[in-house]
Amino acid sequence: MQFVKINGEGDPNRDPAYQRAIECSPGHEIMPAMGVTFAGRHHEIYLSDARRTPPEKLKTILRQPVRSAG
């Protein structure tokens, strides 16, 4: 399976640009530019412990399964 991977830093609940990337909205430019479309729900991988890390320093990886758009 293929994925689009997006690395994020900051509070995903407060940063609109980061939130749009996590939601992978249809208007988002990354997937159309790559010629791919959705192939399932995204996965969020939290690299930081939210209990110990300030919100602006939280690190997350988003993996969105994709398939060829054509």
Residue frames relative to the residue before (quaternion, step in Angstrom):
aa qw qx qy qz dx dy dz
M 1.0000 0.0000 0.0000 0.0000 0.00 0.00 0.00
Q 0.3267 -0.7367 0.5637 0.1810 3.57 -1.10 0.78
F 0.1297 -0.7846 0.6046 0.0457 3.53 -1.19 0.69
V 0.2723 -0.6488 0.6674 0.2441 3.50 -1.36 0.36
K 0.1516 -0.7988 0.5794 0.0562 3.56 -0.79 1.05
I 0.0603 -0.7772 0.6264 0.0020 3.55 -0.92 0.99
N 0.2304 -0.7524 0.6030 0.1309 3.56 -0.85 1.00
G 0.0625 -0.8100 0.5830 0.0132 3.56 -0.89 0.92
E 0.0746 -0.7639 0.6384 0.0585 3.51 -1.20 0.62
G 0.6573 0.4572 -0.3776 0.4652 3.54 -0.86 0.98
D 0.6625 -0.4983 0.3882 0.4026 3.51 -1.36 -0.01
P 0.3310 -0.7776 0.4960 0.1994 3.63 -0.38 1.17
N 0.6424 0.5294 -0.3274 0.4470 3.60 1.21 -0.34
R 0.7574 0.3737 -0.1989 0.4972 3.60 1.21 -0.30
D 0.6809 0.4739 -0.2890 0.4778 3.62 1.14 -0.44
P 0.3653 -0.7743 0.4667 0.2219 3.63 -0.30 1.19
A 0.6467 0.5125 -0.3375 0.4531 3.63 0.93 -0.79
Y 0.6538 0.5019 -0.3060 0.4764 3.57 0.97 -0.87
Q 0.6474 0.5212 -0.3168 0.4570 3.57 0.98 -0.85
R 0.6349 0.5154 -0.3347 0.4681 3.61 0.97 -0.78
A 0.6402 0.5148 -0.3300 0.4650 3.58 0.99 -0.78
I 0.6536 0.5048 -0.3163 0.4669 3.59 0.95 -0.82
E 0.6905 0.4664 -0.2848 0.4739 3.59 0.94 -0.81
C 0.1980 -0.8050 0.5290 0.1815 3.60 1.23 -0.46
S 0.0080 0.8398 -0.5416 0.0381 3.54 0.78 1.04
P 0.6410 -0.5640 0.3557 0.3800 3.60 -1.08 0.67
G 0.6766 0.4911 -0.3006 0.4590 3.60 1.09 -0.56
H 0.4431 0.7050 -0.4517 0.3203 3.58 1.26 -0.12
E 0.4616 -0.7505 0.4170 0.2233 3.60 -0.83 0.98
I 0.5686 0.6420 -0.3942 0.3303 3.62 1.04 -0.56
M 0.7332 0.4496 -0.2624 0.4374 3.59 0.65 -1.06
P 0.6634 0.4812 -0.3381 0.4627 3.68 0.81 -0.78
A 0.6368 0.5367 -0.3294 0.4450 3.59 1.02 -0.77
M 0.6958 0.4434 -0.2612 0.5010 3.57 1.16 -0.61
G 0.4519 -0.7052 0.4403 0.3233 3.61 1.24 -0.18
V 0.5771 0.5673 -0.3789 0.4491 3.57 1.13 0.66
T 0.1841 -0.7581 0.6147 0.1165 3.55 -1.32 0.32
F 0.7323 -0.4417 0.2999 0.4227 3.58 -1.32 0.20
A 0.0243 -0.7833 0.6210 0.0145 3.56 -1.14 0.68
G 0.8057 -0.0711 0.0217 0.5876 3.58 1.06 0.72
R 0.6774 -0.4887 0.3728 0.4040 3.52 -1.36 -0.03
H 0.4985 -0.6549 0.4785 0.3059 3.55 -1.14 0.65
H 0.2819 -0.7202 0.6082 0.1790 3.56 -1.35 0.35
E 0.1979 -0.7596 0.6087 0.1154 3.55 -1.01 0.82
I 0.1139 -0.7790 0.6157 0.0340 3.56 -0.84 1.04
Y 0.2130 -0.8018 0.5505 0.0928 3.56 -0.46 1.22
L 0.2253 -0.8005 0.5473 0.0940 3.56 -0.65 1.16
S 0.7259 0.3665 -0.2122 0.5419 3.58 1.24 -0.39
D 0.4327 -0.6603 0.5474 0.2776 3.53 -1.24 0.54
A 0.3750 -0.7691 0.4750 0.2055 3.59 -0.38 1.25
R 0.6136 0.5548 -0.3546 0.4359 3.60 1.19 -0.39
R 0.7790 0.3366 -0.1587 0.5045 3.60 1.16 -0.56
T 0.7041 0.4573 -0.2440 0.4853 3.59 1.23 -0.41
P 0.4879 -0.6420 0.4912 0.3295 3.61 -0.92 0.81
P 0.6281 -0.5879 0.3505 0.3702 3.63 -0.96 0.80
E 0.6774 0.5076 -0.3059 0.4359 3.61 0.95 -0.79
K 0.7181 0.4219 -0.2487 0.4944 3.60 1.25 -0.27
L 0.3923 0.7208 -0.4850 0.3020 3.60 1.24 0.13
K 0.1480 -0.7873 0.5947 0.0685 3.57 -1.00 0.85
T 0.0082 -0.7974 0.5992 -0.0706 3.53 -0.90 1.05
I 0.1907 -0.7266 0.6430 0.1493 3.55 -1.22 0.57
L 0.1673 -0.7554 0.6270 0.0910 3.54 -0.99 0.92
R 0.0590 -0.7763 0.6270 0.0271 3.58 -0.92 0.94
Q 0.0875 -0.7932 0.6026 0.0011 3.55 -0.62 1.22
P 0.3514 -0.7216 0.5486 0.2344 3.62 -0.60 1.07
V 0.0511 -0.8056 0.5901 -0.0136 3.58 -0.97 0.92
R 0.1112 -0.7439 0.6497 0.1103 3.51 -1.40 0.26
S 0.6836 -0.4794 0.3493 0.4252 3.56 -1.24 0.33
A 0.4137 -0.7195 0.5057 0.2356 3.57 -0.95 0.89
G 0.7026 0.5102 -0.2652 0.4193 3.57 1.18 -0.44
